[in-house]
Amino acid sequence: MSIDPSSIPSFGVPQPPAGGGGRPAGPPPIVVPDQNLVTQLLDQMQLKHVVDEEGDLVAPWDGFRVYYMFRGDQKELFAVRAFYDRPYTLEQKGEILDLIDEWNRETLWPKVYTHTHEDGVVRLIGECQMIIGTGVNIDYFITTTANWTQAAVGFEQWIVERLGLQEDIEEIDGEGDGDGDGPAED
C-alpha cells in the first residue's frame, strides 16, 4: 500500500451560485468554522467521512484515521488529528522517537508524538491546531485544513518508507493490488 498525498483531490475556492455576480472584490470573508463547513470541505475533496460516537468527523484510510474536531467551551479550537494504527513495541520506541523527531524538525505539520498504552503498545498520533473563536479567513481555513489532511497522509507514507515497511504492507494488501491509495472503504 502506497499512499500518494497528491491523490487527495485539490479544490478551489467555493464557486459562486449560478446567476450571481460572485464574491465582491476585497478580502475573503471571515467565518467561524463549524462542522458543517468541514463536512462541505471533505465532500469537495471527495473524501469518505463519517461522524463518530463523540460527534467528531472522521476520514478513514487503510492504517489510520483523520479526525476533524472542535474543542473548547465555545468550540474555539479546531484540531486535525491523525491516529496511526500500526503498533510498535516498547523496545522500538527509541527508534520511533528518533524518526518522529526528524519529521517534526523538517516539517510544519502534523506534529507527531507517541502514545504508550497500558499494555505497552506504542502508537503514533499527528496533530495540528488552529484557534478559530474570533473567526478566520475562509480561504485560509480551507487551504490549511486541506494541507493538514494531505500532510497526515504524507506522514504515513514517510514513516513506511523510513522503516522499510512497504513490502510488508504490500503482502498484507494482497501483493500490492493498489487498493491502499485512497481513503478506506468502510
C-alpha beads as a LAMMPS data file, in Angstrom:
LAMMPS data file: protein, C-alpha beads

186 atoms
185 bonds

1 atom types
1 bond types

-500.0 500.0 xlo xhi
-500.0 500.0 ylo yhi
-500.0 500.0 zlo zhi

Masses

1 110.0

Atoms # bond

1 1 1 0.000 0.000 0.000
2 1 1 1.489 3.291 -1.005
3 1 1 -0.367 6.468 -0.278
4 1 1 0.307 9.348 -2.595
5 1 1 -0.517 12.636 -0.844
6 1 1 -1.212 14.162 -4.246
7 1 1 -4.029 11.634 -4.686
8 1 1 -6.163 13.769 -2.391
9 1 1 -8.150 15.838 -4.859
10 1 1 -7.429 19.530 -4.903
11 1 1 -10.223 22.027 -4.737
12 1 1 -10.599 25.732 -5.142
13 1 1 -12.497 28.499 -3.506
14 1 1 -16.203 27.618 -3.340
15 1 1 -17.903 28.635 -6.575
16 1 1 -20.435 31.469 -6.539
17 1 1 -24.059 30.445 -7.093
18 1 1 -25.224 30.286 -10.694
19 1 1 -26.570 33.582 -11.953
20 1 1 -24.963 35.527 -9.108
21 1 1 -22.223 38.047 -9.527
22 1 1 -19.769 36.077 -7.411
23 1 1 -17.871 37.287 -4.413
24 1 1 -17.403 41.047 -4.142
25 1 1 -13.912 42.437 -4.623
26 1 1 -11.829 42.593 -1.495
27 1 1 -10.606 40.154 1.063
28 1 1 -12.396 36.829 1.573
29 1 1 -14.962 36.742 4.364
30 1 1 -14.075 35.959 7.946
31 1 1 -16.054 32.986 9.275
32 1 1 -16.198 30.966 12.447
33 1 1 -15.755 27.469 11.025
34 1 1 -18.023 24.688 12.167
35 1 1 -18.572 21.007 11.455
36 1 1 -20.878 21.797 8.537
37 1 1 -18.112 23.771 6.780
38 1 1 -15.626 20.919 7.326
39 1 1 -18.199 18.409 6.016
40 1 1 -18.602 20.503 2.859
41 1 1 -14.825 20.671 2.502
42 1 1 -14.411 16.895 2.852
43 1 1 -17.202 16.420 0.299
44 1 1 -15.401 18.774 -2.100
45 1 1 -12.185 16.838 -1.537
46 1 1 -14.156 13.647 -2.315
47 1 1 -13.054 12.072 0.955
48 1 1 -15.211 9.455 2.600
49 1 1 -16.124 10.554 6.109
50 1 1 -18.380 9.659 9.000
51 1 1 -19.357 11.156 12.342
52 1 1 -18.106 9.077 15.277
53 1 1 -19.854 8.391 18.589
54 1 1 -18.349 11.572 20.098
55 1 1 -19.670 13.720 17.253
56 1 1 -16.311 14.272 15.515
57 1 1 -15.838 13.984 11.761
58 1 1 -13.547 11.112 10.764
59 1 1 -11.980 10.333 7.394
60 1 1 -10.742 6.708 7.442
61 1 1 -7.807 5.374 5.441
62 1 1 -6.198 1.952 5.496
63 1 1 -3.973 2.021 8.562
64 1 1 -5.052 5.350 10.059
65 1 1 -7.901 7.788 10.605
66 1 1 -8.003 11.582 10.425
67 1 1 -10.320 13.340 12.883
68 1 1 -11.657 16.893 12.494
69 1 1 -12.557 18.181 15.962
70 1 1 -13.835 21.345 17.570
71 1 1 -12.834 21.751 21.212
72 1 1 -13.193 24.309 23.996
73 1 1 -16.156 25.836 25.803
74 1 1 -17.214 27.762 22.691
75 1 1 -15.619 25.354 20.183
76 1 1 -12.846 27.930 19.703
77 1 1 -10.148 25.371 18.893
78 1 1 -10.106 23.378 15.652
79 1 1 -7.850 20.323 15.570
80 1 1 -6.999 17.799 12.903
81 1 1 -5.622 14.616 14.460
82 1 1 -4.390 11.503 12.727
83 1 1 -4.361 8.264 14.682
84 1 1 -1.994 5.767 13.074
85 1 1 -2.930 2.133 13.692
86 1 1 0.481 0.471 13.290
87 1 1 1.604 -0.833 16.702
88 1 1 5.183 -0.582 17.929
89 1 1 6.771 -2.273 20.920
90 1 1 8.402 -0.503 23.837
91 1 1 11.730 -1.793 22.504
92 1 1 11.096 0.085 19.227
93 1 1 10.111 3.342 20.931
94 1 1 13.633 4.832 20.879
95 1 1 13.930 4.312 17.116
96 1 1 10.421 5.677 16.565
97 1 1 11.157 8.760 18.693
98 1 1 14.291 9.435 16.638
99 1 1 12.246 9.221 13.433
100 1 1 9.418 11.455 14.619
101 1 1 11.942 13.977 15.956
102 1 1 13.355 14.105 12.426
103 1 1 9.844 14.551 10.972
104 1 1 8.963 17.280 13.476
105 1 1 12.183 19.192 12.726
106 1 1 11.777 19.013 8.954
107 1 1 8.056 19.617 8.536
108 1 1 5.476 22.109 9.728
109 1 1 2.706 19.607 10.317
110 1 1 1.407 17.406 11.626
111 1 1 3.438 17.382 14.789
112 1 1 3.711 13.699 15.640
113 1 1 4.067 12.129 19.066
114 1 1 3.832 8.700 20.652
115 1 1 1.158 7.324 22.937
116 1 1 2.026 4.265 25.015
117 1 1 -0.999 2.218 26.034
118 1 1 -1.212 0.372 29.350
119 1 1 -0.428 -2.907 27.572
120 1 1 2.890 -1.470 26.304
121 1 1 1.786 -0.926 22.703
122 1 1 3.134 2.312 21.242
123 1 1 1.133 4.152 18.575
124 1 1 1.660 7.434 16.749
125 1 1 -0.610 10.477 16.670
126 1 1 -0.249 13.505 14.416
127 1 1 -1.873 16.801 15.332
128 1 1 -2.462 20.306 14.010
129 1 1 -4.482 23.019 15.755
130 1 1 -5.904 26.437 14.956
131 1 1 -7.698 28.944 17.185
132 1 1 -10.892 29.928 15.364
133 1 1 -13.052 31.518 18.060
134 1 1 -12.864 35.081 16.719
135 1 1 -13.140 33.933 13.112
136 1 1 -10.700 33.152 10.353
137 1 1 -10.316 33.968 6.673
138 1 1 -12.349 31.277 4.907
139 1 1 -9.739 30.719 2.189
140 1 1 -7.029 30.295 4.825
141 1 1 -9.158 27.817 6.769
142 1 1 -9.991 25.745 3.679
143 1 1 -6.423 25.671 2.383
144 1 1 -4.932 24.914 5.792
145 1 1 -7.398 22.099 6.526
146 1 1 -6.707 20.512 3.126
147 1 1 -2.943 20.859 3.654
148 1 1 -3.182 19.318 7.121
149 1 1 -5.112 16.380 5.684
150 1 1 -2.584 15.914 2.914
151 1 1 0.286 16.107 5.417
152 1 1 -1.330 13.464 7.657
153 1 1 -1.448 11.133 4.652
154 1 1 2.105 12.123 3.740
155 1 1 3.391 11.189 7.197
156 1 1 2.039 7.661 6.826
157 1 1 3.883 7.286 3.525
158 1 1 7.057 8.806 5.006
159 1 1 7.145 6.525 8.071
160 1 1 6.507 3.444 5.925
161 1 1 9.452 4.409 3.705
162 1 1 11.731 5.243 6.650
163 1 1 11.008 1.943 8.389
164 1 1 11.236 -0.082 5.171
165 1 1 7.727 -1.477 5.603
166 1 1 6.492 -1.141 2.004
167 1 1 6.996 -4.824 1.103
168 1 1 5.275 -5.998 4.305
169 1 1 2.303 -3.756 3.623
170 1 1 2.002 -4.879 0.006
171 1 1 1.937 -8.517 1.159
172 1 1 -0.859 -7.747 3.617
173 1 1 -2.798 -5.842 0.924
174 1 1 -2.624 -8.756 -1.487
175 1 1 0.650 -8.264 -3.310
176 1 1 0.271 -4.533 -3.955
177 1 1 -3.076 -4.539 -5.706
178 1 1 -3.235 -0.750 -5.436
179 1 1 -6.224 -0.667 -3.079
180 1 1 -4.345 1.372 -0.475
181 1 1 -4.033 4.606 -2.432
182 1 1 -7.076 6.372 -1.042
183 1 1 -9.487 6.518 1.838
184 1 1 -10.569 3.198 3.291
185 1 1 -13.898 1.788 2.333
186 1 1 -15.953 1.100 5.458

Bonds

1 1 1 2
2 1 2 3
3 1 3 4
4 1 4 5
5 1 5 6
6 1 6 7
7 1 7 8
8 1 8 9
9 1 9 10
10 1 10 11
11 1 11 12
12 1 12 13
13 1 13 14
14 1 14 15
15 1 15 16
16 1 16 17
17 1 17 18
18 1 18 19
19 1 19 20
20 1 20 21
21 1 21 22
22 1 22 23
23 1 23 24
24 1 24 25
25 1 25 26
26 1 26 27
27 1 27 28
28 1 28 29
29 1 29 30
30 1 30 31
31 1 31 32
32 1 32 33
33 1 33 34
34 1 34 35
35 1 35 36
36 1 36 37
37 1 37 38
38 1 38 39
39 1 39 40
40 1 40 41
41 1 41 42
42 1 42 43
43 1 43 44
44 1 44 45
45 1 45 46
46 1 46 47
47 1 47 48
48 1 48 49
49 1 49 50
50 1 50 51
51 1 51 52
52 1 52 53
53 1 53 54
54 1 54 55
55 1 55 56
56 1 56 57
57 1 57 58
58 1 58 59
59 1 59 60
60 1 60 61
61 1 61 62
62 1 62 63
63 1 63 64
64 1 64 65
65 1 65 66
66 1 66 67
67 1 67 68
68 1 68 69
69 1 69 70
70 1 70 71
71 1 71 72
72 1 72 73
73 1 73 74
74 1 74 75
75 1 75 76
76 1 76 77
77 1 77 78
78 1 78 79
79 1 79 80
80 1 80 81
81 1 81 82
82 1 82 83
83 1 83 84
84 1 84 85
85 1 85 86
86 1 86 87
87 1 87 88
88 1 88 89
89 1 89 90
90 1 90 91
91 1 91 92
92 1 92 93
93 1 93 94
94 1 94 95
95 1 95 96
96 1 96 97
97 1 97 98
98 1 98 99
99 1 99 100
100 1 100 101
101 1 101 102
102 1 102 103
103 1 103 104
104 1 104 105
105 1 105 106
106 1 106 107
107 1 107 108
108 1 108 109
109 1 109 110
110 1 110 111
111 1 111 112
112 1 112 113
113 1 113 114
114 1 114 115
115 1 115 116
116 1 116 117
117 1 117 118
118 1 118 119
119 1 119 120
120 1 120 121
121 1 121 122
122 1 122 123
123 1 123 124
124 1 124 125
125 1 125 126
126 1 126 127
127 1 127 128
128 1 128 129
129 1 129 130
130 1 130 131
131 1 131 132
132 1 132 133
133 1 133 134
134 1 134 135
135 1 135 136
136 1 136 137
137 1 137 138
138 1 138 139
139 1 139 140
140 1 140 141
141 1 141 142
142 1 142 143
143 1 143 144
144 1 144 145
145 1 145 146
146 1 146 147
147 1 147 148
148 1 148 149
149 1 149 150
150 1 150 151
151 1 151 152
152 1 152 153
153 1 153 154
154 1 154 155
155 1 155 156
156 1 156 157
157 1 157 158
158 1 158 159
159 1 159 160
160 1 160 161
161 1 161 162
162 1 162 163
163 1 163 164
164 1 164 165
165 1 165 166
166 1 166 167
167 1 167 168
168 1 168 169
169 1 169 170
170 1 170 171
171 1 171 172
172 1 172 173
173 1 173 174
174 1 174 175
175 1 175 176
176 1 176 177
177 1 177 178
178 1 178 179
179 1 179 180
180 1 180 181
181 1 181 182
182 1 182 183
183 1 183 184
184 1 184 185
185 1 185 186
